[in-house]
Amino acid sequence: MTQNIKVRSRSRTELIDITGDVNRCIEKSGISRGICTIYVPHTTAAVTINENADPSVKKDILSVLEKLIPAVADYKHAEGNSDAHVKAGLMGANKTVIIENGSLKLGRWQGIFFCEFDGPRAREAWITLMAEV
């Protein structure tokens, strides 16, 4: 079963918490135990799991990525978003999380973040759920 989550970014780079949206997909499915895969079908966006308690963690991640992969450099890709492609490639297009008791089995401080690197844009994440048999 696959469901889509709509994501609206508001800045060029942003980490958007989609944990609640993913849990709502699981709740809607009725699956109690299984696997959830979050996939981002964009070449300039990604998904990650990281700390969700302190907002400075998101700022630190974006800051370090910008230092490592600056927006302006000697890129060959002519669209002006080469850094976004590189950042998305490093962060990754998918994550898999266990479903237990009808919700995501994340660590105490963990959350799922949609990583926008070429916004603002209307985006989506695809959520595929598989029940344990």
Summary of the structure (lengths in Angstrom):
residues: 133
radius of gyration: 15.4
end to end distance: 14.3
largest distance: 51.1
contacts: 397
relative contact order: 0.39
helix: 26%
strand: 38%
